[in-house]
Amino acid sequence: MTFNNKKLEYRVTLDTNLNLFIVFSKENENKVATGTTIQQAVKELQKIV
């Protein structure tokens, strides 16, 4: 699924083996962040992008 907030468009997946959400930047798929919650992963992605 692709989501966006006011500044960032991103795609979210869930790694069920590690119980981590993985967030990919829609603009650059090489920019990836993880977190135990979607919000945490998005915050980490915002730091990278």
C-alpha positions as CSV (number, residue, x, y, z in Angstrom):
1,M,0.0,0.0,0.0
2,T,1.2,3.5,-0.7
3,F,0.5,6.2,1.9
4,N,1.4,9.8,2.2
5,N,1.5,12.5,4.8
6,K,2.0,16.2,4.0
7,K,5.7,15.9,3.2
8,L,6.3,12.3,2.3
9,E,4.8,9.5,0.2
10,Y,5.8,6.0,1.3
11,R,5.0,2.3,1.0
12,V,4.7,0.1,4.1
13,T,5.3,-3.6,4.5
14,L,5.4,-5.8,7.6
15,D,8.2,-8.4,8.2
16,T,6.4,-11.0,10.2
17,N,9.5,-12.9,11.0
18,L,11.1,-9.9,12.7
19,N,7.9,-8.1,13.7
20,L,9.1,-4.9,12.0
21,F,7.4,-2.4,9.8
22,I,9.5,-1.5,6.7
23,V,8.8,1.8,5.1
24,F,10.1,2.6,1.6
25,S,10.2,6.1,0.1
26,K,8.0,6.3,-3.0
27,E,10.4,8.7,-4.7
28,N,13.5,6.6,-4.1
29,E,13.0,2.9,-3.2
30,N,16.6,2.8,-1.9
31,K,15.6,4.9,1.0
32,V,14.3,2.5,3.6
33,A,13.5,2.6,7.3
34,T,12.2,0.2,9.9
35,G,10.4,0.4,13.2
36,T,8.3,-1.6,15.6
37,T,5.3,0.7,14.7
38,I,4.4,2.4,11.4
39,Q,4.8,5.8,13.1
40,Q,8.3,5.0,14.3
41,A,9.3,3.7,10.8
42,V,7.9,6.8,9.1
43,K,9.8,9.1,11.5
44,E,13.1,7.2,10.7
45,L,12.4,7.6,7.0
46,Q,11.8,11.3,7.4
47,K,15.3,11.6,8.9
48,I,16.7,9.9,5.8
49,V,14.7,11.7,3.2
